[in-house]
Amino acid sequence: MKRTPLYDRHVTLKARMIDFGGWEMPVQYTGVIEEHRATRESAGLFDISHMGEIDIKGPSALELLQTVMSRNLQEQKIGQMKLSVITNEQGGILDDLTIYRLSADHYRLVTNASTKDKDLNWILKVKKAKALSHVEIIDMTDSIGKIDIQGPLAERILQETVPDNLSPLRYFYAVESSIRDIPALISRSGYTGEDGFEIYTEAQRIGDVWDLLWEEGRKDGLLPVGLGARDTLRLEAGMMLYGNDMDETVTPLEVVYGWITDLEKDFIGSTALRRQKEQGVKRKLVGFEMAERGIARHGYKVLKDGAEAGEVTSGTFAPTVNRAIGMAFVPVELKEPGTEFDIQVRNRQVKARVVLLPFYKRQK
């Protein structure tokens, strides 16, 4: 298995390590619920160095990205990041990812760990097909380390180590700055539903950044957070996980990604997606809460009047909202809030009802 540059620190903190898509990653340190609550109430520190980074540079960079991405990036400002999806010819989602515009002709894609190689090969294939000679595609994954600090005290903790004033930094914008003397790209963004920041620096310096933030934040209740709480936090915030809630058989119109799919422009998959929009989607990803005792898990069957109607994609007990929640694909006629159905939880059928996403929204 691969290891991030922070592996030894996880071992020192007595983290329980698991195989996560070929990476040996911490699933928890002190416990999922404690780490979850620390992030909601103070701050959490996350090792995200397993994610992929791909730089796209050159005069033809935007042309290539406009062909590959569902999102229209024409008006993206320098320093701004945008969420997008890459779709195949059938409109299926190859990945959901963020795109930073670092300068006029320099973009950085941040991909899911399990899809980085697939994304890279896809983009290289499109570059070759379009004969774009004025664009450079560079896999930066091994040379970049990434840490997230999330929670209501994240700005206060991070500000102690950063010379630039972070308060004016808007959500989904980034600044080239430093952590003490370590150059870093810092964006106000994250995957928890809280205020927070994603921090990128050289892989060989990411351990120093972790140590500085850990030392600065511990007095304020900062905790290291593993994949277990990362999953419960993102699900409460109504955020999807690639491989669970979407994959290449799922289109952005069937999940909550219609808003980042610009069907006014041509991109790979746009023809199929326009057709799907005209014909109407047959299924939809919805949020649900359990109306009876039980926790739904990925792969559990959704039943309506005793017949199989769909499938749970994500499910857990959510500590902040204090109830069992999840997401599931259901026929469009079952997508309205308040609609009830059953979920097959082991050997019994348990009632659930559709609710609006997200399950949790922070107070600003």
C-alpha positions as a Markdown table, in Angstrom:
| # | Residue | x | y | z |
|---|---|---|---|---|
| 1 | Met | 0.0 | 0.0 | 0.0 |
| 2 | Lys | 1.0 | 3.6 | -0.6 |
| 3 | Arg | 1.7 | 5.9 | 2.4 |
| 4 | Thr | 1.4 | 9.6 | 2.7 |
| 5 | Pro | 4.3 | 11.7 | 4.0 |
| 6 | Leu | 2.4 | 11.9 | 7.3 |
| 7 | Tyr | 2.2 | 8.2 | 8.0 |
| 8 | Asp | 4.7 | 8.2 | 10.9 |
| 9 | Arg | 2.8 | 10.9 | 12.6 |
| 10 | His | -0.4 | 8.9 | 12.4 |
| 11 | Val | 1.4 | 5.9 | 14.0 |
| 12 | Thr | 2.7 | 8.2 | 16.7 |
| 13 | Leu | -0.8 | 9.4 | 17.4 |
| 14 | Lys | -1.9 | 5.7 | 17.6 |
| 15 | Ala | -4.3 | 6.0 | 14.7 |
| 16 | Arg | -6.0 | 2.8 | 13.4 |
| 17 | Met | -4.8 | 2.4 | 9.9 |
| 18 | Ile | -6.8 | 0.8 | 7.0 |
| 19 | Asp | -6.5 | 0.2 | 3.3 |
| 20 | Phe | -8.3 | 3.0 | 1.5 |
| 21 | Gly | -8.1 | 2.6 | -2.2 |
| 22 | Gly | -4.5 | 1.3 | -2.0 |
| 23 | Trp | -3.4 | 3.9 | 0.6 |
| 24 | Glu | -2.7 | 3.1 | 4.2 |
| 25 | Met | -4.7 | 5.8 | 5.9 |
| 26 | Pro | -6.0 | 6.6 | 9.4 |
| 27 | Val | -9.6 | 5.7 | 9.9 |
| 28 | Gln | -9.7 | 7.1 | 13.4 |
| 29 | Tyr | -7.5 | 8.3 | 16.3 |
| 30 | Thr | -9.5 | 8.8 | 19.5 |
| 31 | Gly | -12.9 | 7.7 | 18.0 |
| 32 | Val | -15.2 | 8.7 | 15.1 |
| 33 | Ile | -17.8 | 10.5 | 17.2 |
| 34 | Glu | -15.2 | 12.5 | 19.2 |
| 35 | Glu | -13.4 | 13.5 | 16.1 |
| 36 | His | -16.6 | 14.4 | 14.3 |
| 37 | Arg | -17.8 | 16.7 | 17.2 |
| 38 | Ala | -14.3 | 18.3 | 17.5 |
| 39 | Thr | -14.6 | 19.4 | 13.9 |
| 40 | Arg | -18.2 | 20.8 | 14.4 |
| 41 | Glu | -17.3 | 22.5 | 17.7 |
| 42 | Ser | -13.7 | 23.5 | 17.5 |
| 43 | Ala | -11.4 | 22.2 | 14.7 |
| 44 | Gly | -10.2 | 19.0 | 13.0 |
| 45 | Leu | -6.9 | 18.3 | 11.2 |
| 46 | Phe | -7.1 | 16.0 | 8.2 |
| 47 | Asp | -4.3 | 14.3 | 6.1 |
| 48 | Ile | -5.6 | 14.5 | 2.5 |
| 49 | Ser | -2.2 | 13.9 | 0.9 |
| 50 | His | -3.5 | 10.8 | -0.9 |
| 51 | Met | -5.6 | 12.9 | -3.3 |
| 52 | Gly | -4.3 | 13.6 | -6.8 |
| 53 | Glu | -3.0 | 16.9 | -8.2 |
| 54 | Ile | -2.7 | 17.4 | -12.0 |
| 55 | Asp | -1.4 | 20.7 | -13.4 |
| 56 | Ile | -2.6 | 21.9 | -16.8 |
| 57 | Lys | -0.5 | 24.7 | -18.3 |
| 58 | Gly | -0.1 | 26.6 | -21.6 |
| 59 | Pro | -2.1 | 28.7 | -24.1 |
| 60 | Ser | -4.4 | 25.7 | -24.9 |
| 61 | Ala | -5.1 | 24.8 | -21.2 |
| 62 | Leu | -8.6 | 26.4 | -21.1 |
| 63 | Glu | -9.6 | 24.8 | -24.5 |
| 64 | Leu | -8.6 | 21.4 | -23.2 |
| 65 | Leu | -10.5 | 21.8 | -19.9 |
| 66 | Gln | -13.6 | 23.2 | -21.6 |
| 67 | Thr | -13.7 | 20.0 | -23.6 |
| 68 | Val | -13.2 | 17.7 | -20.6 |
| 69 | Met | -15.2 | 19.5 | -17.9 |
| 70 | Ser | -18.9 | 19.8 | -17.4 |
| 71 | Arg | -18.5 | 23.2 | -15.8 |
| 72 | Asn | -18.0 | 26.4 | -18.0 |
| 73 | Leu | -14.6 | 27.7 | -16.9 |
| 74 | Gln | -14.6 | 30.7 | -19.2 |
| 75 | Glu | -15.1 | 33.3 | -16.5 |
| 76 | Gln | -13.0 | 31.6 | -13.8 |
| 77 | Lys | -10.8 | 34.2 | -12.0 |
| 78 | Ile | -7.2 | 33.7 | -11.1 |
| 79 | Gly | -7.2 | 32.5 | -7.5 |
| 80 | Gln | -10.7 | 31.0 | -7.8 |
| 81 | Met | -11.5 | 27.3 | -7.5 |
| 82 | Lys | -14.5 | 25.6 | -9.1 |
| 83 | Leu | -16.2 | 22.2 | -8.6 |
| 84 | Ser | -16.8 | 20.2 | -11.8 |
| 85 | Val | -17.2 | 16.7 | -13.1 |
| 86 | Ile | -15.6 | 14.8 | -15.9 |
| 87 | Thr | -18.0 | 12.8 | -17.9 |
| 88 | Asn | -17.6 | 10.0 | -20.5 |
| 89 | Glu | -19.4 | 10.0 | -23.9 |
| 90 | Gln | -22.5 | 8.6 | -22.3 |
| 91 | Gly | -22.6 | 11.3 | -19.7 |
| 92 | Gly | -21.4 | 9.0 | -16.8 |
| 93 | Ile | -19.3 | 10.6 | -14.1 |
| 94 | Leu | -15.6 | 9.7 | -14.4 |
| 95 | Asp | -14.8 | 11.9 | -11.4 |
| 96 | Asp | -15.8 | 14.9 | -9.4 |
| 97 | Leu | -13.0 | 17.3 | -8.7 |
| 98 | Thr | -11.9 | 20.9 | -8.0 |
| 99 | Ile | -10.1 | 23.2 | -10.4 |
| 100 | Tyr | -7.9 | 26.0 | -9.2 |
| 101 | Arg | -6.9 | 28.7 | -11.7 |
| 102 | Leu | -3.4 | 29.7 | -10.5 |
| 103 | Ser | -2.5 | 32.1 | -13.3 |
| 104 | Ala | -3.7 | 33.0 | -16.8 |
| 105 | Asp | -2.7 | 29.7 | -18.4 |
| 106 | His | -2.1 | 27.5 | -15.3 |
| 107 | Tyr | -4.8 | 25.3 | -13.7 |
| 108 | Arg | -4.5 | 22.7 | -11.0 |
| 109 | Leu | -7.0 | 19.8 | -10.8 |
| 110 | Val | -7.5 | 18.1 | -7.4 |
| 111 | Thr | -8.9 | 14.6 | -8.0 |
| 112 | Asn | -10.1 | 11.8 | -5.9 |
| 113 | Ala | -7.3 | 9.4 | -4.9 |
| 114 | Ser | -8.8 | 6.4 | -6.6 |
| 115 | Thr | -9.5 | 8.2 | -9.9 |
| 116 | Lys | -6.3 | 10.2 | -10.4 |
| 117 | Asp | -4.7 | 7.8 | -12.9 |
| 118 | Lys | -8.0 | 7.4 | -14.8 |
| 119 | Asp | -8.4 | 11.2 | -15.0 |
| 120 | Leu | -4.8 | 11.7 | -16.1 |
| 121 | Asn | -5.1 | 9.1 | -18.9 |
| 122 | Trp | -8.4 | 10.5 | -20.0 |
| 123 | Ile | -7.1 | 14.1 | -20.3 |
| 124 | Leu | -4.0 | 12.9 | -22.1 |
| 125 | Lys | -6.2 | 11.0 | -24.5 |
| 126 | Val | -8.3 | 14.1 | -25.2 |
| 127 | Lys | -5.2 | 16.3 | -25.7 |
| 128 | Lys | -3.9 | 13.8 | -28.3 |
| 129 | Ala | -7.3 | 13.6 | -30.1 |
| 130 | Lys | -7.6 | 17.4 | -30.3 |
| 131 | Ala | -3.9 | 17.7 | -31.3 |
| 132 | Leu | -3.3 | 20.4 | -28.7 |
| 133 | Ser | 0.4 | 21.0 | -28.8 |
| 134 | His | 0.4 | 24.1 | -26.6 |
| 135 | Val | -0.6 | 22.5 | -23.4 |
| 136 | Glu | 1.4 | 20.7 | -20.7 |
| 137 | Ile | -0.1 | 18.1 | -18.4 |
| 138 | Ile | 1.9 | 17.3 | -15.3 |
| 139 | Asp | 1.1 | 14.8 | -12.5 |
| 140 | Met | 2.1 | 16.6 | -9.3 |
| 141 | Thr | 0.6 | 14.1 | -6.9 |
| 142 | Asp | 3.9 | 12.7 | -5.5 |
| 143 | Ser | 5.5 | 16.2 | -5.0 |
| 144 | Ile | 2.5 | 17.8 | -3.2 |
| 145 | Gly | 1.2 | 17.3 | 0.3 |
| 146 | Lys | -2.3 | 18.3 | 1.4 |
| 147 | Ile | -3.8 | 19.0 | 4.8 |
| 148 | Asp | -7.3 | 20.3 | 5.6 |
| 149 | Ile | -8.1 | 22.2 | 8.8 |
| 150 | Gln | -11.9 | 22.4 | 9.3 |
| 151 | Gly | -14.2 | 23.8 | 11.9 |
| 152 | Pro | -15.4 | 27.1 | 13.6 |
| 153 | Leu | -11.9 | 27.7 | 15.0 |
| 154 | Ala | -10.0 | 26.8 | 11.9 |
| 155 | Glu | -9.4 | 30.4 | 10.8 |
| 156 | Arg | -8.2 | 31.5 | 14.2 |
| 157 | Ile | -5.7 | 28.5 | 14.5 |
| 158 | Leu | -4.4 | 28.8 | 10.9 |
| 159 | Gln | -4.1 | 32.6 | 11.2 |
| 160 | Glu | -1.5 | 32.3 | 13.9 |
| 161 | Thr | 0.8 | 30.6 | 11.3 |
| 162 | Val | 0.0 | 32.7 | 8.2 |
| 163 | Pro | 1.3 | 36.3 | 7.5 |
| 164 | Asp | -1.7 | 37.2 | 5.2 |
| 165 | Asn | -5.0 | 38.2 | 6.7 |
| 166 | Leu | -7.4 | 35.2 | 6.0 |
| 167 | Ser | -10.6 | 37.0 | 6.9 |
| 168 | Pro | -11.2 | 38.5 | 3.5 |
| 169 | Leu | -10.6 | 35.2 | 1.7 |
| 170 | Arg | -13.9 | 34.1 | 0.2 |
| 171 | Tyr | -15.3 | 30.6 | 0.0 |
| 172 | Phe | -13.8 | 28.7 | -3.0 |
| 173 | Tyr | -10.9 | 31.2 | -3.4 |
| 174 | Ala | -7.2 | 30.6 | -2.8 |
| 175 | Val | -4.2 | 32.6 | -1.9 |
| 176 | Glu | -0.4 | 31.9 | -2.4 |
| 177 | Ser | 1.0 | 32.4 | 1.1 |
| 178 | Ser | 3.0 | 30.5 | 3.7 |
| 179 | Ile | 2.8 | 28.6 | 6.9 |
| 180 | Arg | 5.5 | 30.3 | 8.9 |
| 181 | Asp | 8.3 | 30.2 | 6.3 |
| 182 | Ile | 6.9 | 27.3 | 4.2 |
| 183 | Pro | 5.3 | 28.4 | 0.9 |
| 184 | Ala | 1.7 | 27.1 | 0.6 |
| 185 | Leu | -1.4 | 27.4 | -1.5 |
| 186 | Ile | -4.3 | 28.0 | 0.9 |
| 187 | Ser | -8.0 | 27.9 | -0.2 |
| 188 | Arg | -11.1 | 28.5 | 1.9 |
| 189 | Ser | -12.9 | 25.2 | 1.1 |
| 190 | Gly | -13.4 | 21.7 | 2.4 |
| 191 | Tyr | -15.5 | 18.5 | 2.6 |
| 192 | Thr | -17.2 | 18.8 | 6.1 |
| 193 | Gly | -19.8 | 21.5 | 5.8 |
| 194 | Glu | -17.8 | 23.7 | 8.2 |
| 195 | Asp | -15.7 | 26.8 | 7.5 |
| 196 | Gly | -12.1 | 25.7 | 6.8 |
| 197 | Phe | -9.1 | 25.6 | 4.6 |
| 198 | Glu | -7.3 | 23.2 | 2.3 |
| 199 | Ile | -3.5 | 23.6 | 2.4 |
| 200 | Tyr | -1.0 | 22.5 | -0.3 |
| 201 | Thr | 2.8 | 22.5 | 0.0 |
| 202 | Glu | 5.8 | 20.5 | -1.0 |
| 203 | Ala | 5.5 | 16.9 | 0.1 |
| 204 | Gln | 8.7 | 17.0 | 2.0 |
| 205 | Arg | 7.4 | 20.0 | 4.1 |
| 206 | Ile | 3.9 | 18.9 | 4.7 |
| 207 | Gly | 5.0 | 17.2 | 8.0 |
| 208 | Asp | 6.3 | 20.5 | 9.2 |
| 209 | Val | 2.9 | 22.2 | 8.4 |
| 210 | Trp | 1.1 | 19.4 | 10.3 |
| 211 | Asp | 3.3 | 19.9 | 13.3 |
| 212 | Leu | 2.9 | 23.7 | 13.4 |
| 213 | Leu | -0.9 | 23.4 | 13.1 |
| 214 | Trp | -1.1 | 20.6 | 15.7 |
| 215 | Glu | 1.0 | 22.6 | 18.2 |
| 216 | Glu | -1.0 | 25.8 | 17.6 |
| 217 | Gly | -4.4 | 24.2 | 17.7 |
| 218 | Arg | -4.3 | 21.7 | 20.5 |
| 219 | Lys | -5.0 | 24.3 | 23.2 |
| 220 | Asp | -8.2 | 25.2 | 21.3 |
| 221 | Gly | -9.5 | 21.6 | 21.1 |
| 222 | Leu | -8.1 | 20.7 | 17.6 |
| 223 | Leu | -8.0 | 17.0 | 17.0 |
| 224 | Pro | -6.6 | 14.9 | 14.2 |
| 225 | Val | -9.5 | 13.4 | 12.2 |
| 226 | Gly | -9.5 | 10.1 | 10.3 |
| 227 | Leu | -11.6 | 8.8 | 7.4 |
| 228 | Gly | -14.4 | 7.6 | 9.6 |
| 229 | Ala | -15.4 | 11.1 | 10.8 |
| 230 | Arg | -14.6 | 12.6 | 7.4 |
| 231 | Asp | -17.3 | 10.3 | 6.1 |
| 232 | Thr | -19.9 | 11.2 | 8.7 |
| 233 | Leu | -19.1 | 14.9 | 8.4 |
| 234 | Arg | -19.5 | 15.0 | 4.6 |
| 235 | Leu | -22.7 | 12.9 | 4.7 |
| 236 | Glu | -24.3 | 15.3 | 7.2 |
| 237 | Ala | -23.3 | 18.1 | 4.9 |
| 238 | Gly | -25.0 | 16.4 | 1.9 |
| 239 | Met | -21.7 | 15.9 | 0.1 |
| 240 | Met | -21.3 | 12.8 | -2.2 |
| 241 | Leu | -18.5 | 10.3 | -2.2 |
| 242 | Tyr | -17.2 | 9.0 | -5.5 |
| 243 | Gly | -17.5 | 5.2 | -5.8 |
| 244 | Asn | -20.4 | 5.3 | -3.3 |
| 245 | Asp | -22.9 | 7.9 | -4.5 |
| 246 | Met | -21.7 | 8.2 | -8.1 |
| 247 | Asp | -19.6 | 6.4 | -10.7 |
| 248 | Glu | -19.4 | 6.0 | -14.4 |
| 249 | Thr | -22.9 | 4.6 | -14.6 |
| 250 | Val | -24.4 | 7.8 | -12.9 |
| 251 | Thr | -24.9 | 11.1 | -14.7 |
| 252 | Pro | -24.7 | 14.6 | -13.0 |
| 253 | Leu | -28.4 | 15.1 | -13.7 |
| 254 | Glu | -29.3 | 12.0 | -11.6 |
| 255 | Val | -27.4 | 13.4 | -8.6 |
| 256 | Val | -27.0 | 16.9 | -7.2 |
| 257 | Tyr | -24.6 | 18.1 | -9.9 |
| 258 | Gly | -26.9 | 19.6 | -12.5 |
| 259 | Trp | -25.8 | 23.0 | -11.4 |
| 260 | Ile | -22.2 | 22.4 | -12.4 |
| 261 | Thr | -23.2 | 21.0 | -15.8 |
| 262 | Asp | -23.5 | 23.6 | -18.5 |
| 263 | Leu | -25.4 | 22.2 | -21.4 |
| 264 | Glu | -25.0 | 25.4 | -23.3 |
| 265 | Lys | -21.4 | 24.4 | -24.1 |
| 266 | Asp | -20.1 | 21.4 | -25.9 |
| 267 | Phe | -18.0 | 19.0 | -23.8 |
| 268 | Ile | -17.5 | 15.2 | -23.9 |
| 269 | Gly | -20.9 | 13.8 | -22.8 |
| 270 | Ser | -22.9 | 16.9 | -23.3 |
| 271 | Thr | -24.9 | 15.4 | -26.2 |
| 272 | Ala | -26.0 | 12.4 | -24.1 |
| 273 | Leu | -26.8 | 14.7 | -21.2 |
| 274 | Arg | -29.0 | 17.0 | -23.3 |
| 275 | Arg | -30.9 | 14.0 | -24.5 |
| 276 | Gln | -31.3 | 12.8 | -20.9 |
| 277 | Lys | -32.6 | 16.2 | -19.9 |
| 278 | Glu | -35.1 | 16.3 | -22.7 |
| 279 | Gln | -36.4 | 12.8 | -22.0 |
| 280 | Gly | -36.3 | 13.2 | -18.2 |
| 281 | Val | -34.2 | 11.3 | -15.7 |
| 282 | Lys | -35.7 | 8.0 | -14.5 |
| 283 | Arg | -34.0 | 8.0 | -11.1 |
| 284 | Lys | -32.7 | 10.5 | -8.6 |
| 285 | Leu | -30.3 | 10.5 | -5.6 |
| 286 | Val | -32.2 | 11.7 | -2.5 |
| 287 | Gly | -31.4 | 12.2 | 1.1 |
| 288 | Phe | -33.4 | 10.2 | 3.7 |
| 289 | Glu | -33.7 | 9.8 | 7.4 |
| 290 | Met | -34.7 | 6.6 | 9.2 |
| 291 | Ala | -38.2 | 6.8 | 10.6 |
| 292 | Glu | -37.7 | 3.6 | 12.7 |
| 293 | Arg | -34.7 | 2.2 | 14.6 |
| 294 | Gly | -32.0 | 1.0 | 12.2 |
| 295 | Ile | -29.0 | 2.2 | 10.2 |
| 296 | Ala | -28.9 | 1.9 | 6.4 |
| 297 | Arg | -25.6 | 1.0 | 4.8 |
| 298 | His | -24.2 | 1.2 | 1.3 |
| 299 | Gly | -25.8 | -1.4 | -0.9 |
| 300 | Tyr | -29.0 | -2.0 | 1.1 |
| 301 | Lys | -32.1 | -2.3 | -1.0 |
| 302 | Val | -34.9 | 0.4 | -1.0 |
| 303 | Leu | -38.4 | -1.1 | -1.2 |
| 304 | Lys | -41.8 | 0.4 | -2.0 |
| 305 | Asp | -44.9 | -1.6 | -1.3 |
| 306 | Gly | -42.7 | -4.7 | -0.9 |
| 307 | Ala | -41.0 | -4.4 | -4.3 |
| 308 | Glu | -37.4 | -3.4 | -4.8 |
| 309 | Ala | -37.3 | 0.3 | -6.0 |
| 310 | Gly | -33.7 | 1.5 | -5.4 |
| 311 | Glu | -30.5 | 1.2 | -3.4 |
| 312 | Val | -28.8 | 3.0 | -0.6 |
| 313 | Thr | -25.5 | 4.6 | -1.6 |
| 314 | Ser | -24.4 | 6.0 | 1.7 |
| 315 | Gly | -25.7 | 5.6 | 5.3 |
| 316 | Thr | -24.6 | 6.2 | 8.8 |
| 317 | Phe | -25.6 | 7.5 | 12.3 |
| 318 | Ala | -25.0 | 11.2 | 12.2 |
| 319 | Pro | -23.7 | 12.6 | 15.5 |
| 320 | Thr | -24.6 | 16.3 | 15.0 |
| 321 | Val | -28.3 | 15.8 | 13.9 |
| 322 | Asn | -28.6 | 12.7 | 16.2 |
| 323 | Arg | -30.3 | 10.4 | 13.8 |
| 324 | Ala | -29.6 | 7.8 | 11.2 |
| 325 | Ile | -29.4 | 9.3 | 7.7 |
| 326 | Gly | -28.4 | 8.3 | 4.2 |
| 327 | Met | -28.6 | 8.8 | 0.4 |
| 328 | Ala | -30.2 | 6.5 | -2.0 |
| 329 | Phe | -31.2 | 6.2 | -5.7 |
| 330 | Val | -35.0 | 6.0 | -6.1 |
| 331 | Pro | -37.4 | 6.4 | -9.0 |
| 332 | Val | -38.2 | 10.0 | -9.7 |
| 333 | Glu | -41.8 | 9.5 | -8.4 |
| 334 | Leu | -40.3 | 8.8 | -4.9 |
| 335 | Lys | -38.0 | 11.9 | -4.8 |
| 336 | Glu | -40.2 | 14.4 | -3.1 |
| 337 | Pro | -39.5 | 15.3 | 0.6 |
| 338 | Gly | -41.9 | 13.4 | 3.0 |
| 339 | Thr | -42.2 | 10.3 | 0.7 |
| 340 | Glu | -41.8 | 7.1 | 2.7 |
| 341 | Phe | -40.3 | 3.8 | 1.7 |
| 342 | Asp | -38.7 | 0.8 | 3.4 |
| 343 | Ile | -35.1 | -0.2 | 3.5 |
| 344 | Gln | -34.0 | -3.8 | 3.9 |
| 345 | Val | -31.8 | -3.7 | 7.0 |
| 346 | Arg | -30.5 | -7.3 | 7.3 |
| 347 | Asn | -33.6 | -9.4 | 7.8 |
| 348 | Arg | -36.2 | -6.7 | 8.4 |
| 349 | Gln | -37.8 | -3.8 | 6.6 |
| 350 | Val | -37.3 | -0.4 | 8.3 |
| 351 | Lys | -39.2 | 2.7 | 7.4 |
| 352 | Ala | -37.4 | 5.8 | 6.0 |
| 353 | Arg | -38.6 | 9.1 | 4.6 |
| 354 | Val | -37.1 | 11.5 | 2.0 |
| 355 | Val | -35.7 | 14.8 | 3.4 |
| 356 | Leu | -34.1 | 17.8 | 1.8 |
| 357 | Leu | -30.3 | 18.0 | 1.6 |
| 358 | Pro | -28.1 | 18.9 | 3.4 |
| 359 | Phe | -29.0 | 17.2 | 6.7 |
| 360 | Tyr | -26.8 | 19.8 | 8.5 |
| 361 | Lys | -26.0 | 23.4 | 7.7 |
| 362 | Arg | -23.7 | 25.4 | 9.9 |
| 363 | Gln | -24.7 | 28.7 | 11.4 |
| 364 | Lys | -22.8 | 31.5 | 9.8 |
